[in-house]
Amino acid sequence: MPDYYAAFWNVENLFDIANSPRRSEKLERTLAGELTGWNTSVLDRKIEQLASIIRQINNGNGPDLLGVCEVENRFVLERLANALVPLDRNYRIAHADTSDNRGIDVAFIYDADLFTAEDQFSHFIVRRTATRDLFQVNFRTAPGRLLAVIGNHWPSRSAGQYESEPYRIIAGETIAYFHERIREVQNDQHVAVLAMGDFNDEPFDRSLIDYALSERGRTKVTRAQSAKFLNLMWPIMGQGIGTHYFDNNANVLDQFLVSKGLVTGNSGIRALIDSTEILRFPEMVGTGLYPVPIRFGRGSSLNSDGFSDHYPIALRLREN
């Protein structure tokens, strides 16, 4: 029974260099202030800092499947994947450009010896301004089982948590709809669906509970006839740690949601629920009163010894 190690990380503004030929003039104007000083040497350092953490994941073997968000384009993704060469893994990339105002996307790096990426879809989130979409990739395991993975980076709280909440509610409705559609297309209520990402809300917020239909209790998922997710981050909520810190509050914004088929194992793949964790390697953790992740930042706040403003999360899956 093979195990798969899945992880997700908001890598914090992994931009291409300033004045990159791979960026549109419009986006260059939008990002002008953020890209000050973002040259090749800074990008090199950012990638090496990220890669130094990813190479430690899974006991130094690297993840089998890694979801990332806040990446600008395929070029920086390829740079990041190339920095993982010391792991001697057959990594491939799944990525699609979105119309996000800041040009940042969701993507996957996966081991092609373990997974084949069959299809990928962008599920559009409709709002007044351009936004990143939900990114679904249908992976096929070597034994032939389907694992539908949906990467998420929901609209931020930057305009205020409650002022921006309706946008995340739209995202929650979108993922719930496509969760049901996956079951319909496959004609299988036990299909394995794994949603991962930075939801910019916590497991107890309305967007996750009432709209994405994610539950705290296993039974409410396994007995439901409609598509529901089990949110695997609830046990972590009581530990007083977060994936992201704001105003010295620990927030669990990065989460794994698993379908009925992954909870019961009736899909042929089971989520090992107790394996869910927030990854905090010592060099990533601030030394102050609160264990905040050390940011790499940008511009005047750039810290070349930093990593990201989020911690990665990880989960093991087991195929029957």
Backbone as numpy.savetxt, mean C-alpha at the origin, in Angstrom:
# Nx Ny Nz CAx CAy CAz Cx Cy Cz
2.99 -26.67 1.56 2.14 -25.48 1.56 3.03 -24.25 1.56
3.16 -23.58 0.41 4.03 -22.40 0.36 3.44 -21.22 1.11
4.30 -20.46 1.78 3.92 -19.21 2.41 4.37 -18.06 1.52
3.59 -17.00 1.53 3.93 -15.79 0.79 3.99 -14.63 1.78
5.01 -13.82 1.63 5.19 -12.68 2.52 4.80 -11.42 1.75
3.69 -10.80 2.18 3.20 -9.58 1.53 3.47 -8.39 2.44
3.80 -7.26 1.83 4.05 -6.04 2.58 3.50 -4.85 1.82
3.32 -3.76 2.56 2.90 -2.50 1.94 3.65 -1.37 2.61
4.03 -0.36 1.79 4.75 0.78 2.35 4.43 2.04 1.56
3.98 3.06 2.28 3.91 4.41 1.72 5.31 4.97 1.80
5.98 5.10 0.66 7.41 5.43 0.64 7.67 6.94 0.63
6.65 7.74 0.80 6.75 9.19 0.98 7.45 9.91 -0.19
6.64 10.31 -1.14 7.11 11.21 -2.19 8.36 10.72 -2.92
8.27 9.53 -3.49 9.37 9.04 -4.31 9.23 9.66 -5.70
9.71 10.90 -5.80 9.61 11.66 -7.04 10.80 11.39 -7.95
10.55 11.56 -9.25 11.62 11.67 -10.23 12.34 13.01 -9.98
13.50 13.20 -10.60 14.28 14.40 -10.37 13.56 15.65 -10.90
13.94 16.82 -10.40 13.40 18.08 -10.91 13.73 18.21 -12.40
12.78 18.79 -13.13 12.94 18.99 -14.58 13.15 17.69 -15.34
12.56 16.64 -14.85 12.69 15.35 -15.53 11.96 15.37 -16.87
12.57 14.80 -17.91 11.87 14.71 -19.21 10.70 13.75 -19.16
10.57 12.99 -18.08 9.48 12.03 -17.94 8.25 12.65 -17.27
8.29 13.93 -17.02 7.19 14.62 -16.33 6.60 15.69 -17.26
5.29 15.84 -17.23 4.64 16.86 -18.05 4.96 18.25 -17.51
4.84 19.25 -18.39 5.09 20.63 -17.97 4.10 21.06 -16.89
2.85 20.63 -17.02 1.83 20.98 -16.02 2.20 20.44 -14.65
2.60 19.17 -14.62 2.96 18.57 -13.34 4.24 19.20 -12.79
5.17 19.55 -13.66 6.39 20.22 -13.21 6.06 21.53 -12.51
5.10 22.28 -13.05 4.68 23.52 -12.40 4.01 23.25 -11.07
3.18 22.21 -11.02 2.47 21.87 -9.79 3.44 21.50 -8.68
4.49 20.77 -9.03 5.43 20.24 -8.04 6.65 21.13 -7.81
6.69 22.28 -8.47 7.90 23.10 -8.47 8.47 23.30 -7.06
7.64 23.69 -6.10 8.14 23.93 -4.75 8.62 22.67 -4.06
7.97 21.55 -4.35 8.32 20.29 -3.70 9.62 19.70 -4.24
9.97 20.07 -5.47 11.13 19.46 -6.12 12.41 20.27 -5.96
12.37 21.33 -5.17 13.56 22.14 -4.96 14.69 21.28 -4.39
15.81 21.24 -5.10 16.97 20.46 -4.65 16.85 18.97 -4.87
15.77 18.53 -5.51 15.55 17.08 -5.71 16.32 16.65 -6.96
17.61 16.44 -6.79 18.48 16.11 -7.92 18.83 14.62 -7.92
19.69 14.22 -8.82 20.02 12.80 -8.96 20.63 12.22 -7.70
21.51 12.95 -7.04 22.16 12.42 -5.84 21.16 12.25 -4.71
20.20 13.18 -4.60 19.17 13.06 -3.56 18.27 11.86 -3.86
17.86 11.71 -5.12 17.04 10.56 -5.50 17.79 9.25 -5.24
19.07 9.20 -5.58 19.87 8.01 -5.32 19.85 7.65 -3.84
20.02 8.67 -3.00 20.04 8.43 -1.55 18.68 7.96 -1.04
17.62 8.59 -1.53 16.27 8.19 -1.14 16.02 6.72 -1.48
16.38 6.31 -2.68 16.16 4.93 -3.11 16.99 3.96 -2.28
18.23 4.32 -1.99 19.08 3.42 -1.20 18.54 3.29 0.23
18.02 4.37 0.79 17.44 4.31 2.13 16.22 3.39 2.14
15.34 3.54 1.15 14.18 2.67 1.08 14.59 1.21 0.88
15.52 0.99 -0.05 15.95 -0.37 -0.37 16.63 -1.04 0.83
17.33 -0.25 1.65 18.00 -0.83 2.81 17.01 -1.43 3.80
15.80 -0.88 3.84 14.75 -1.44 4.69 14.09 -2.63 4.01
13.74 -2.49 2.75 13.05 -3.57 2.03 13.91 -4.83 2.02
15.23 -4.66 1.91 16.12 -5.83 1.89 16.15 -6.56 3.23
15.74 -5.90 4.32 15.70 -6.55 5.63 14.39 -7.30 5.89
13.36 -6.96 5.12 12.04 -7.54 5.33 12.07 -9.05 5.08
11.22 -9.77 5.82 11.11 -11.22 5.64 12.43 -11.91 5.97
12.99 -11.52 7.13 14.24 -12.13 7.61 15.39 -12.00 6.60
15.40 -10.85 5.93 16.49 -10.59 4.99 16.29 -11.19 3.61
15.12 -11.78 3.38 14.83 -12.37 2.06 14.05 -11.44 1.15
13.55 -10.32 1.70 12.72 -9.41 0.92 11.31 -9.94 0.78
10.35 -9.05 0.52 8.96 -9.49 0.38 8.74 -10.26 -0.92
7.76 -11.15 -0.90 7.35 -11.82 -2.14 6.46 -10.90 -2.97
5.69 -10.07 -2.28 4.79 -9.11 -2.91 4.83 -7.83 -2.09
5.17 -6.73 -2.73 5.27 -5.45 -2.04 4.40 -4.42 -2.75
3.45 -3.87 -2.02 2.68 -2.75 -2.52 3.31 -1.45 -2.04
3.36 -0.47 -2.90 3.92 0.84 -2.54 2.99 1.94 -3.04
3.05 3.08 -2.37 2.34 4.25 -2.86 3.22 5.48 -2.70
2.81 6.56 -3.34 3.57 7.80 -3.45 4.82 7.61 -4.31
4.66 6.90 -5.41 5.73 6.77 -6.42 5.26 7.53 -7.66
6.18 8.29 -8.25 5.74 9.15 -9.35 5.59 8.43 -10.68
6.49 7.52 -10.99 6.43 6.91 -12.32 7.18 5.59 -12.34
7.14 4.94 -13.47 7.79 3.63 -13.61 9.31 3.74 -13.48
9.87 4.86 -13.91 11.32 5.05 -13.83 11.82 4.90 -12.40
11.18 5.58 -11.45 11.65 5.49 -10.06 11.35 4.12 -9.48
10.28 3.49 -9.94 9.98 2.12 -9.50 11.07 1.15 -9.95
11.48 1.30 -11.21 12.55 0.44 -11.71 13.85 0.68 -10.96
14.11 1.93 -10.63 15.30 2.24 -9.83 15.22 1.53 -8.47
14.04 1.56 -7.85 13.88 0.91 -6.55 14.03 -0.60 -6.68
13.41 -1.19 -7.70 13.52 -2.65 -7.91 14.96 -3.05 -8.18
15.69 -2.24 -8.94 17.10 -2.54 -9.23 17.96 -2.49 -7.97
17.57 -1.65 -7.01 18.31 -1.57 -5.75 18.10 -2.80 -4.88
17.16 -3.66 -5.29 16.90 -4.90 -4.53 17.61 -6.10 -5.13
18.44 -5.88 -6.15 19.16 -6.96 -6.82 19.95 -7.84 -5.86
20.56 -7.29 -4.79 21.29 -8.17 -3.85 20.45 -9.29 -3.25
19.13 -9.16 -3.29 18.26 -10.22 -2.76 18.18 -11.42 -3.70
18.63 -11.25 -4.94 18.60 -12.33 -5.94 17.18 -12.86 -6.14
16.24 -11.90 -6.25 14.85 -12.25 -6.51 14.50 -11.85 -7.94
13.52 -12.51 -8.51 13.07 -12.22 -9.88 11.93 -11.20 -9.83
12.27 -9.99 -9.38 11.24 -8.98 -9.18 10.78 -8.37 -10.50
9.45 -8.15 -10.57 8.83 -7.45 -11.68 7.94 -6.35 -11.10
7.47 -5.47 -11.98 6.70 -4.29 -11.56 5.32 -4.31 -12.20
4.31 -3.95 -11.42 2.97 -3.68 -11.95 2.62 -2.25 -11.57
2.33 -1.43 -12.56 2.13 0.00 -12.31 1.25 0.58 -13.41
0.45 1.57 -13.04 -0.34 2.32 -14.02 -0.36 3.78 -13.59
-0.14 4.68 -14.55 -0.21 6.11 -14.25 -1.65 6.50 -13.92
-1.80 7.36 -12.92 -3.12 7.90 -12.59 -3.10 9.40 -12.81
-4.26 10.02 -12.61 -4.38 11.45 -12.84 -4.30 12.25 -11.55
-3.63 11.70 -10.55 -3.49 12.40 -9.28 -2.84 13.77 -9.49
-3.31 14.75 -8.73 -2.81 16.12 -8.89 -1.30 16.23 -8.70
-0.73 15.39 -7.82 0.70 15.45 -7.54 1.47 14.35 -8.29
0.77 13.61 -9.13 1.44 12.64 -9.98 1.92 11.39 -9.27
1.38 11.11 -8.09 1.86 9.94 -7.34 0.89 8.77 -7.51
1.46 7.58 -7.61 0.70 6.38 -7.95 0.88 5.28 -6.91
0.05 4.25 -7.08 0.16 2.99 -6.34 0.73 1.94 -7.29
1.57 1.05 -6.80 2.19 0.04 -7.66 2.56 -1.18 -6.83
2.99 -2.24 -7.53 3.44 -3.47 -6.87 4.79 -3.89 -7.44
5.62 -4.40 -6.56 6.84 -5.11 -6.94 6.63 -6.55 -6.47
6.77 -7.52 -7.37 6.45 -8.89 -7.01 7.49 -9.84 -7.61
7.61 -11.00 -6.97 8.53 -12.03 -7.43 7.84 -12.86 -8.51
8.33 -12.75 -9.74 7.71 -13.44 -10.87 7.93 -14.95 -10.84
8.78 -15.44 -9.95 8.91 -16.89 -9.77 7.74 -17.44 -8.94
7.05 -16.55 -8.24 5.94 -16.97 -7.37 4.59 -16.54 -7.91
4.55 -15.41 -8.61 3.29 -14.86 -9.09 3.41 -14.46 -10.56
2.29 -14.65 -11.26 2.15 -14.12 -12.61 1.07 -13.06 -12.57
1.37 -11.86 -13.07 0.37 -10.80 -13.13 -0.43 -10.97 -14.41
-1.69 -11.38 -14.28 -2.52 -11.69 -15.45 -3.24 -10.46 -16.00
-3.89 -9.72 -15.12 -4.67 -8.56 -15.53 -4.48 -7.45 -14.52
-4.62 -6.21 -14.96 -4.60 -5.10 -14.02 -5.65 -4.08 -14.42
-6.22 -3.42 -13.40 -7.33 -2.51 -13.60 -7.15 -1.28 -12.72
-7.54 -0.13 -13.24 -7.65 1.08 -12.43 -9.13 1.32 -12.16
-9.49 1.35 -10.89 -10.87 1.61 -10.50 -11.00 3.09 -10.17
-11.71 3.81 -11.00 -11.73 5.26 -10.91 -12.53 5.75 -9.71
-11.93 6.68 -9.00 -12.62 7.37 -7.91 -13.04 8.73 -8.45
-14.32 8.97 -8.54 -14.81 10.19 -9.18 -15.02 11.28 -8.13
-14.30 12.39 -8.30 -14.47 13.56 -7.46 -14.16 14.80 -8.29
-14.28 15.97 -7.70 -14.15 17.20 -8.48 -12.74 17.45 -8.99
-11.74 16.97 -8.25 -10.36 17.16 -8.67 -9.72 15.81 -8.94
-8.67 15.82 -9.75 -8.02 14.57 -10.13 -7.50 13.84 -8.90
-7.59 12.53 -8.91 -7.14 11.75 -7.76 -6.60 10.41 -8.24
-5.71 9.83 -7.43 -5.22 8.49 -7.75 -6.38 7.49 -7.62
-6.31 6.41 -8.37 -7.37 5.41 -8.39 -6.97 4.20 -7.54
-7.93 3.31 -7.32 -7.61 2.01 -6.74 -6.98 1.17 -7.85
-5.91 0.47 -7.53 -5.15 -0.27 -8.55 -5.23 -1.76 -8.24
-5.92 -2.51 -9.09 -6.10 -3.95 -8.90 -5.22 -4.73 -9.86
-4.53 -5.73 -9.33 -3.78 -6.67 -10.16 -4.24 -8.07 -9.80
-4.61 -8.85 -10.79 -4.96 -10.26 -10.58 -3.69 -11.09 -10.75
-3.22 -11.63 -9.65 -2.04 -12.49 -9.68 -2.47 -13.95 -9.70
-1.68 -14.75 -10.36 -1.88 -16.20 -10.36 -0.66 -16.82 -9.71
-0.88 -17.64 -8.68 0.22 -18.31 -8.01 0.75 -19.44 -8.89
1.93 -19.94 -8.56 2.51 -21.03 -9.36 1.60 -22.25 -9.43
0.92 -22.64 -8.32 -0.03 -23.75 -8.42 -1.32 -23.40 -9.16
-1.50 -22.12 -9.54 -2.62 -21.77 -10.39 -3.79 -21.08 -9.73
-3.64 -20.68 -8.47 -4.75 -20.04 -7.78 -4.74 -18.52 -7.99
-5.94 -17.93 -8.01 -6.09 -16.49 -8.21 -5.97 -15.75 -6.89
-5.19 -14.67 -6.89 -5.11 -13.75 -5.77 -5.30 -12.35 -6.34
-6.47 -11.77 -6.10 -6.76 -10.41 -6.57 -6.30 -9.44 -5.50
-5.39 -8.55 -5.87 -4.81 -7.61 -4.92 -5.17 -6.20 -5.35
-5.68 -5.42 -4.41 -6.09 -4.04 -4.70 -5.23 -3.10 -3.86
-4.44 -2.27 -4.54 -3.63 -1.28 -3.86 -4.41 0.02 -3.69
-4.24 0.64 -2.52 -5.02 1.82 -2.18 -4.13 2.94 -1.68
-4.48 4.16 -2.05 -3.95 5.36 -1.40 -5.08 6.38 -1.45
-5.89 6.37 -0.40 -7.11 7.16 -0.39 -6.80 8.64 -0.19
-7.72 9.53 -0.58 -7.50 10.97 -0.44 -7.07 11.36 0.97
-6.17 12.32 1.05 -5.52 12.66 2.32 -6.43 13.48 3.22
-5.95 13.66 4.45 -6.66 14.48 5.43 -6.16 15.92 5.45
-5.38 16.31 4.46 -4.69 17.60 4.52 -5.66 18.78 4.59
-6.87 18.62 4.06 -7.86 19.71 4.15 -8.63 19.66 5.46
-8.26 18.74 6.35 -9.00 18.51 7.59 -9.64 17.14 7.55
-9.57 16.41 8.67 -10.05 15.03 8.68 -11.51 14.93 8.25
-12.36 15.76 8.83 -13.79 15.62 8.57 -14.21 16.36 7.29
-13.50 17.45 6.97 -13.78 18.15 5.72 -13.46 17.26 4.52
-12.43 16.43 4.63 -12.02 15.57 3.51 -12.63 14.17 3.58
-13.33 13.86 4.65 -13.88 12.51 4.83 -14.77 12.05 3.68
-15.61 12.91 3.10 -16.46 12.42 2.00 -15.68 11.82 0.84
-14.47 12.30 0.59 -13.67 11.74 -0.50 -13.24 10.31 -0.18
-12.93 10.06 1.07 -12.54 8.69 1.45 -13.77 7.78 1.50
-14.91 8.35 1.79 -16.14 7.57 1.72 -16.39 7.12 0.27
-16.14 8.01 -0.69 -16.27 7.63 -2.10 -15.32 6.47 -2.42
-14.08 6.57 -1.91 -13.11 5.49 -2.14 -13.60 4.19 -1.51
-14.18 4.29 -0.30 -14.71 3.09 0.37 -15.82 2.46 -0.43
-16.73 3.26 -0.96 -17.80 2.74 -1.81 -17.23 2.06 -3.05
-16.18 2.66 -3.61 -15.59 2.11 -4.83 -14.99 0.73 -4.59
-14.24 0.58 -3.49 -13.61 -0.72 -3.24 -14.65 -1.77 -2.89
-15.72 -1.37 -2.19 -16.78 -2.34 -1.87 -17.46 -2.82 -3.14
-17.70 -1.90 -4.07 -18.33 -2.27 -5.33 -17.47 -3.26 -6.10
-16.18 -2.97 -6.22 -15.33 -3.84 -7.01 -15.01 -5.15 -6.29
-15.06 -5.17 -4.98 -14.95 -6.44 -4.25 -16.10 -7.36 -4.66
-17.31 -6.80 -4.70 -18.47 -7.60 -5.12 -18.35 -8.00 -6.59
-17.86 -7.09 -7.43 -17.73 -7.40 -8.85 -16.72 -8.52 -9.09
-15.64 -8.53 -8.34 -14.66 -9.61 -8.49 -15.32 -10.96 -8.23
-16.11 -11.02 -7.18 -16.83 -12.27 -6.86 -17.80 -12.65 -7.98
-18.47 -11.67 -8.55 -19.42 -11.95 -9.62 -18.70 -12.44 -10.88
-17.63 -11.76 -11.25 -16.89 -12.13 -12.46 -16.30 -13.53 -12.33
-15.79 -13.85 -11.15 -15.20 -15.17 -10.93 -16.26 -16.22 -10.59
-17.50 -15.75 -10.35 -18.59 -16.65 -9.94 -18.17 -17.48 -8.73
-17.61 -16.79 -7.75 -17.04 -17.48 -6.60 -17.02 -16.54 -5.40
-17.85 -16.83 -4.40 -17.87 -15.98 -3.21 -16.65 -16.22 -2.32
-15.83 -17.21 -2.65 -14.65 -17.52 -1.85 -13.36 -17.03 -2.50
-13.45 -16.24 -3.56 -12.25 -15.78 -4.25 -11.36 -14.99 -3.28
-10.05 -15.15 -3.45 -9.09 -14.50 -2.57 -8.89 -13.05 -3.02
-9.28 -12.11 -2.16 -9.11 -10.68 -2.44 -8.36 -10.06 -1.28
-7.24 -9.44 -1.58 -6.42 -8.76 -0.57 -6.34 -7.29 -0.93
-6.86 -6.43 -0.05 -6.74 -4.99 -0.24 -5.69 -4.48 0.74
-4.76 -3.68 0.24 -3.70 -3.14 1.08 -3.49 -1.69 0.72
-3.00 -0.92 1.68 -2.69 0.45 1.32 -2.75 1.42 2.47
-2.56 2.69 2.10 -2.69 3.82 3.01 -4.09 4.37 2.80
-4.97 4.10 3.76 -6.38 4.48 3.61 -6.65 5.89 4.15
-5.68 6.48 4.81 -5.83 7.82 5.38 -7.01 7.95 6.33
-7.55 6.84 6.75 -8.52 6.74 7.83 -8.12 5.54 8.66
-8.67 5.45 9.86 -8.36 4.33 10.74 -9.44 3.25 10.64
-9.16 2.05 11.14 -10.12 0.95 11.00 -11.52 1.25 11.53
-11.62 2.17 12.51 -12.93 2.47 13.11 -13.66 3.59 12.39
-13.06 4.20 11.37 -13.71 5.32 10.69 -14.79 4.83 9.72
-15.74 5.73 9.44 -16.91 5.36 8.64 -16.54 4.87 7.25
-15.52 5.45 6.65 -15.15 5.06 5.29 -14.78 3.59 5.21
-14.14 3.08 6.28 -13.74 1.66 6.30 -14.88 0.76 6.72
-15.64 1.16 7.73 -16.67 0.27 8.27 -17.94 0.30 7.44
-18.50 1.50 7.24 -19.81 1.61 6.62 -19.77 1.57 5.10
-18.64 1.89 4.50 -18.59 2.03 3.05 -17.69 0.99 2.38
-16.49 0.75 2.91 -15.66 -0.33 2.37 -16.15 -1.68 2.86
-17.01 -1.69 3.87 -17.58 -2.90 4.47 -16.49 -3.79 5.04
-15.61 -3.17 5.84 -14.59 -3.95 6.54 -15.02 -4.12 7.98
-14.81 -5.30 8.50 -15.31 -5.69 9.82 -14.17 -5.97 10.79
-14.51 -5.89 12.06 -13.57 -6.23 13.12 -13.65 -7.72 13.46
-14.85 -8.29 13.35 -15.09 -9.67 13.76 -15.07 -10.65 12.60
-14.37 -11.73 12.78 -14.23 -12.76 11.75 -15.59 -13.34 11.33
-16.45 -13.62 12.30 -17.72 -14.28 12.00 -18.60 -13.44 11.09
-18.59 -12.12 11.26 -19.42 -11.25 10.44 -18.98 -11.29 8.97
-17.73 -11.67 8.73 -17.24 -11.81 7.36 -17.54 -13.20 6.81
-17.26 -14.23 7.59 -17.38 -15.59 7.08 -18.84 -16.02 6.89
-19.76 -15.42 7.65 -21.17 -15.80 7.53 -21.94 -14.92 6.55
-21.33 -13.83 6.12 -22.02 -12.90 5.22 -22.13 -13.49 3.82
-23.25 -13.26 3.19 -23.43 -13.67 1.80 -22.90 -12.60 0.84
-22.90 -11.35 1.29 -22.37 -10.27 0.46 -20.88 -10.13 0.72
-20.21 -9.29 -0.07 -18.76 -9.13 0.03 -18.39 -8.23 1.20
-17.70 -8.79 2.15 -17.18 -8.03 3.28 -15.70 -8.36 3.45
-14.98 -7.42 4.04 -13.56 -7.61 4.36 -13.40 -7.77 5.87
-12.39 -8.52 6.25 -11.92 -8.52 7.63 -10.72 -7.59 7.68
-10.78 -6.58 8.56 -9.66 -5.65 8.71 -8.68 -6.23 9.72
-7.48 -6.55 9.27 -6.52 -7.26 10.11 -5.77 -6.36 11.09
-6.05 -5.05 11.05 -5.29 -4.13 11.90 -5.93 -3.92 13.27
-7.13 -4.45 13.49 -7.79 -4.21 14.77 -6.97 -4.68 15.97
-6.37 -5.87 15.95 -5.58 -6.28 17.13 -4.41 -5.33 17.41
-3.88 -4.69 16.38 -2.75 -3.78 16.56 -3.21 -2.48 17.20
-4.50 -2.14 17.04 -5.00 -0.88 17.57 -4.77 -0.74 19.06
-4.79 -1.86 19.78 -4.63 -1.81 21.23 -3.20 -1.75 21.71
-2.24 -1.74 20.77 -0.83 -1.76 21.16 -0.22 -0.37 21.33
-0.99 0.66 20.97 -0.50 2.02 21.16 0.55 2.46 20.16
0.69 1.74 19.05 1.65 2.12 18.01 0.88 2.41 16.72
1.49 3.15 15.82 0.83 3.49 14.58 1.72 3.26 13.39
1.12 3.34 12.22 1.91 3.32 10.98 2.31 4.72 10.58
1.65 5.71 11.18 1.90 7.13 10.86 1.56 7.93 12.12
2.32 9.01 12.34 2.09 9.83 13.54 1.79 11.26 13.11
0.75 11.83 13.73 0.42 13.23 13.49 0.09 13.87 14.83
0.75 15.00 15.10 0.54 15.72 16.35 0.75 14.78 17.55
1.75 13.91 17.41 2.13 12.94 18.44 1.02 11.94 18.76
0.13 11.73 17.81 -0.88 10.68 17.93 -0.53 9.54 16.98
-0.62 8.31 17.48 -0.34 7.14 16.66 -1.59 6.79 15.86
-1.48 6.83 14.54 -2.60 6.52 13.65 -2.30 5.27 12.84
-3.25 4.36 12.78 -3.10 3.15 11.97 -3.81 3.40 10.64
-3.11 4.05 9.74 -3.67 4.43 8.45 -3.41 3.37 7.38
-2.34 2.60 7.56 -1.94 1.59 6.59 -2.51 0.25 7.06
-3.22 -0.43 6.17 -4.01 -1.58 6.61 -4.06 -2.69 5.56
-4.37 -3.89 6.05 -4.70 -5.03 5.20 -6.16 -5.38 5.42
-6.90 -5.54 4.32 -8.28 -6.03 4.35 -8.32 -7.34 3.57
-8.91 -8.38 4.14 -8.94 -9.68 3.47 -10.37 -10.17 3.29
-10.60 -10.84 2.19 -11.92 -11.35 1.85 -12.24 -12.63 2.63
-13.50 -13.04 2.52 -13.94 -14.27 3.19 -13.06 -15.45 2.80
-12.74 -15.58 1.51 -11.95 -16.71 1.05 -10.56 -16.75 1.64
-10.00 -15.59 1.98 -8.68 -15.55 2.62 -8.78 -15.79 4.12
-9.93 -15.48 4.71 -10.12 -15.73 6.14 -10.30 -17.23 6.39
-11.16 -17.86 5.59 -11.47 -19.28 5.79 -10.45 -20.21 5.14
-9.76 -19.72 4.12 -8.87 -20.57 3.35 -9.58 -21.32 2.24
-10.90 -21.08 2.06 -11.64 -21.79 1.03 -11.26 -21.36 -0.38
-10.48 -20.30 -0.50 -9.96 -19.88 -1.79 -8.74 -20.71 -2.19
-8.24 -21.51 -1.26 -6.98 -22.21 -1.48 -5.80 -21.45 -0.91
-6.04 -20.20 -0.49 -5.02 -19.37 0.13 -5.61 -18.81 1.42
-4.83 -18.86 2.49 -5.32 -18.37 3.77 -4.42 -17.25 4.28
-5.03 -16.20 4.79 -4.28 -15.14 5.46 -3.95 -15.60 6.87
-2.68 -15.57 7.22 -2.26 -15.92 8.58 -2.43 -14.66 9.43
-3.61 -14.53 9.98 -4.05 -13.28 10.58 -3.11 -12.81 11.68
-2.63 -13.72 12.50 -1.77 -13.34 13.62 -0.38 -12.88 13.17
-0.07 -13.04 11.89 1.24 -12.62 11.40 1.29 -11.13 11.05
0.14 -10.47 11.05 0.08 -9.06 10.67 0.91 -8.20 11.62
1.74 -7.33 11.07 2.58 -6.50 11.93 2.96 -5.19 11.27
3.33 -4.23 12.12 3.95 -3.00 11.68 5.44 -3.19 11.80
6.18 -2.92 10.72 7.62 -3.14 10.71 8.34 -1.87 11.14
9.11 -1.97 12.21 9.83 -0.81 12.72 11.27 -1.22 13.02
12.11 -1.19 12.00 13.52 -1.48 12.22 14.15 -0.32 12.99
15.11 -0.60 13.86 15.62 0.43 14.79 16.04 1.72 14.12
16.68 1.64 12.95 17.18 2.85 12.32 16.07 3.74 11.78
14.83 3.22 11.72 13.70 3.98 11.20 12.99 4.79 12.26
13.25 4.49 13.54 12.43 5.00 14.63 13.10 6.22 15.27
12.33 7.29 15.41 12.84 8.50 16.05 13.19 8.26 17.51
14.07 9.10 18.04 14.56 8.92 19.41 13.81 9.77 20.43
12.78 10.48 20.01 12.04 11.32 20.92 11.06 10.53 21.78
10.16 11.26 22.43 9.19 10.64 23.33 8.24 9.71 22.58
7.93 10.04 21.34 7.01 9.25 20.54 7.79 8.53 19.44
7.48 7.26 19.19 8.25 6.45 18.22 7.87 6.76 16.77
8.06 8.00 16.35 7.66 8.41 15.01 8.66 7.88 13.98
8.19 7.56 12.77 9.13 7.16 11.71 9.97 8.36 11.29
11.24 8.12 10.99 12.14 9.19 10.58 11.93 9.47 9.10
11.46 10.68 8.81 11.14 11.06 7.44 12.41 11.36 6.64
12.32 11.09 5.35 13.36 11.57 4.44 13.07 13.02 4.07
11.79 13.32 3.90 11.39 14.69 3.63 11.82 15.19 2.26
11.82 16.49 2.11 12.23 17.13 0.86 12.44 18.61 1.15
13.07 19.31 0.21 13.29 20.74 0.37 14.06 21.07 1.63
13.59 22.06 2.37 14.29 22.50 3.58 14.21 21.48 4.71
13.26 20.53 4.61 13.11 19.51 5.66 13.79 18.20 5.30
14.60 18.19 4.24 15.22 16.95 3.78 16.20 16.41 4.83
16.08 15.12 5.10 16.98 14.42 6.02 17.50 13.19 5.30
18.72 13.23 4.84 19.26 12.14 4.03 19.44 10.85 4.82
19.28 10.91 6.14 19.34 9.70 6.95 17.95 9.16 7.27
16.93 9.77 6.68 15.56 9.34 6.93 15.09 8.33 5.89
13.81 7.96 6.01 13.24 6.92 5.16 11.89 7.36 4.61
10.88 7.38 5.46 9.52 7.72 5.06 8.76 8.18 6.29
7.63 8.84 6.07 6.79 9.24 7.21 5.80 8.15 7.60
5.89 6.99 6.97 5.07 5.83 7.33 5.97 4.64 7.62
5.50 3.75 8.48 6.15 2.45 8.65 5.51 1.45 7.68
6.26 0.46 7.21 5.65 -0.61 6.40 4.81 -1.53 7.28
3.91 -2.24 6.64 3.15 -3.29 7.30 3.37 -4.59 6.54
3.16 -5.73 7.22 3.46 -7.03 6.59 2.45 -8.08 7.03
2.30 -9.09 6.20 1.34 -10.17 6.41 1.82 -11.42 5.68
1.59 -12.57 6.28 1.90 -13.83 5.60 0.62 -14.49 5.10
0.71 -15.05 3.90 -0.36 -15.84 3.31 0.15 -17.27 3.13
-0.74 -18.23 3.26 -0.37 -19.65 3.09 -1.27 -20.29 2.06
-0.67 -20.92 1.06 -1.43 -21.63 0.04 -1.56 -23.09 0.40
-2.77 -23.61 0.29 -3.03 -24.99 0.67 -2.30 -25.95 -0.28
